[in-house]
Amino acid sequence: MSFIGTGDEDWVELDLDLFERSRSTALETVLLDGYDEVVRALGSDFAVETTGDGLVFILIDGQRRYRAEVSRDDRLILTGILDPEGPP
């Protein structure tokens, strides 16, 4: 974030892409730091995939099985993906 402007006309410039990248990087770090606990919850080893648009997925056996996100109250939410191959 930067503050730019001249004189009495100041405004804030916010880089939303940078903000989203830092959020997905932080989420990936949380998943990897708590790897053993997540493995116990899932019952399987996993890998983490972050897409270019900032989504974070948990891969099991090379397939996307969960989407990971952090709730407003800072809880880790894993949403199951019923069909990792996608629609036919």
LONU-539786 format. One record per residue (C-alpha): residue number from 1; y, x, z. Coordinates in nm, 4 decimals, padded with zeros to 6 digits. Each point is the difference from the previous one (the first is absolute). Layout:
N
<NUM,<Y,X,Z>>
...
This chain:
88
<1,<00.0000,00.0000,00.0000>>
<2,<00.3431,00.1269,-00.0765>>
<3,<00.3473,-00.1227,00.0787>>
<4,<00.2263,00.0213,-00.3005>>
<5,<00.3418,-00.1316,-00.0884>>
<6,<00.3616,00.0929,00.0068>>
<7,<00.2614,-00.0877,00.2530>>
<8,<-00.0399,-00.3452,00.1505>>
<9,<-00.2788,-00.0933,-00.2459>>
<10,<-00.3222,00.1392,00.1452>>
<11,<-00.3473,-00.1331,-00.0797>>
<12,<-00.3577,00.0945,00.0702>>
<13,<-00.2381,00.1156,-00.2707>>
<14,<-00.3638,-00.0605,00.0917>>
<15,<-00.2920,00.1395,-00.1994>>
<16,<-00.2600,-00.2791,00.0301>>
<17,<-00.2610,00.1942,-00.1982>>
<18,<00.0244,00.2875,00.2457>>
<19,<-00.0253,-00.2479,00.2880>>
<20,<-00.3178,-00.1575,-00.1451>>
<21,<-00.1575,00.3413,-00.0662>>
<22,<00.0683,00.1109,00.3555>>
<23,<-00.1532,-00.3229,00.1362>>
<24,<-00.3181,00.0400,-00.2062>>
<25,<-00.0230,00.3687,00.0942>>
<26,<00.0395,-00.0909,00.3682>>
<27,<-00.2718,-00.2669,-00.0326>>
<28,<-00.2345,00.2470,-00.1679>>
<29,<00.0647,00.2459,00.2845>>
<30,<-00.0782,-00.2676,00.2614>>
<31,<-00.3292,-00.0816,-00.1740>>
<32,<-00.1051,00.3632,-00.0243>>
<33,<00.1127,00.0886,00.3539>>
<34,<-00.2020,-00.2933,00.1337>>
<35,<-00.2891,00.0650,-00.2388>>
<36,<-00.2790,-00.0217,00.2609>>
<37,<00.1341,-00.3236,00.1441>>
<38,<00.0352,-00.1586,-00.3456>>
<39,<-00.3541,00.1122,-00.0905>>
<40,<-00.1310,-00.1710,00.3140>>
<41,<00.1877,-00.3194,-00.0907>>
<42,<-00.1177,00.0021,-00.3622>>
<43,<-00.3481,00.1351,00.0618>>
<44,<00.0351,00.2484,-00.2840>>
<45,<00.1738,00.3186,-00.1107>>
<46,<00.3024,-00.0615,-00.2205>>
<47,<00.2647,00.1594,-00.2172>>
<48,<00.3649,-00.0988,-00.0350>>
<49,<00.1690,-00.0750,-00.3315>>
<50,<00.3745,-00.0474,-00.0400>>
<51,<00.1153,-00.1534,-00.3260>>
<52,<00.3218,00.0773,-00.1826>>
<53,<00.1514,-00.3268,00.1173>>
<54,<-00.0542,00.0848,00.3682>>
<55,<-00.3154,-00.1999,00.0714>>
<56,<-00.2586,00.1661,00.2244>>
<57,<-00.3699,-00.0739,-00.0461>>
<58,<-00.3111,00.0994,00.1905>>
<59,<-00.2830,00.1041,-00.2286>>
<60,<-00.3629,-00.0218,00.1026>>
<61,<-00.2518,00.1511,-00.2386>>
<62,<00.2811,00.0557,-00.2484>>
<63,<00.1053,-00.3657,-00.0176>>
<64,<00.3047,-00.1702,00.1456>>
<65,<-00.1264,-00.2062,00.2925>>
<66,<00.3135,-00.0508,00.2119>>
<67,<00.3744,-00.0034,-00.0424>>
<68,<00.1765,00.1639,00.2939>>
<69,<00.3426,-00.0878,00.1324>>
<70,<00.1970,-00.0021,00.3228>>
<71,<00.1133,-00.3312,00.1445>>
<72,<00.3473,-00.0680,00.1346>>
<73,<-00.1259,00.0708,00.3515>>
<74,<-00.1445,00.3386,-00.1114>>
<75,<-00.3639,-00.1073,-00.0117>>
<76,<-00.2314,00.1367,-00.2670>>
<77,<-00.1216,-00.2805,-00.2277>>
<78,<-00.2976,00.0466,-00.2308>>
<79,<-00.0419,-00.2789,-00.2535>>
<80,<-00.3448,-00.0175,-00.1579>>
<81,<-00.0276,00.0015,-00.3770>>
<82,<-00.2795,-00.2384,-00.0904>>
<83,<-00.0523,00.1264,-00.3551>>
<84,<00.0894,00.3702,-00.0336>>
<85,<-00.0733,-00.0127,-00.3720>>
<86,<00.2693,-00.2648,-00.0493>>
<87,<-00.0267,-00.3269,-00.1881>>
<88,<-00.2394,-00.0105,-00.2983>>
